[in-house]
Amino acid sequence: MPIQVRRLGKWAEKDRPYKWDKPSIGILTSPIGVQKIEQKWANFPIKTNAWMLRGKNVWKKVEIGRVNEDFLFKLGLKIVDNPQKPDELNIDEDAINIIFTQNVAGERVPFTAGIIAHRLGHAVAKYNPEYREFTETVQNKAGKILREFFGIELSIATYDLNQESMNILKRFYEEIGTMRSARNHKLRAHFEFPHELIAQYILTGGVKFNPLPRKILSHYVFGRSQFRYKHFGATEEDYERLNQELQEFANDLNRIIKNLLEDSVGGIFAM
Ligand SMILES: [Zn+2]
């Protein structure tokens, strides 16, 4: 079921950008750009309506999460069955309805199929309490593997990780993750990884992990990389066991993400 990408508000050439960056405006105003997004989303089974709203002051309403119809009226929008005008949209009960009000907060990358999927992850995170469980599940699994194979204990004071643990976690995710941001070691922070998993699920049909790495970058000393290899005592059997655990974990995550996204059907999100 393809995503429906529509524009709302002021998208004429003479209009001010209103916090939409130039590359994104280029993508969203070109039929080929929109078509590319729709093609990449083609296998996602949940109908998704993505509305790109551009206009004065609307950009201030960013990363809100789940909203109601009243919120849309306050943005100057009208809900109709068959939208034709730049201020009209329809809301489907059987779809995920999401309105993006700008693209400068947060990610600072152009509005491609991937970033729409990623930001849908943020939208889910904002409203669904089970999202926190999902991120904790990911972090706990990473923590277990780091402990049992590398002998690294993530330092957790209350809920927050300390800086070193955040760095190690980010690097570990960049090793096991198979999406572009991980491959290029461009994961913005460890907490972006769950959003990237959701995006991967949407665009490819499922989460996939690399084989468990045998070493990870742990820190830099005087400009040189320091790697942590498997810890003393971890055996080849441990490697096989933990790698299998990691690969099977992808299936668990697919079930969790499927539920999170299905829970979003009928909702209206403003991001
Ligand atoms: Zn993000």
Residues whose N, C-alpha, C, O or C-beta is under 5 A from the ligand:
A	BS01	ZN	E192 H195
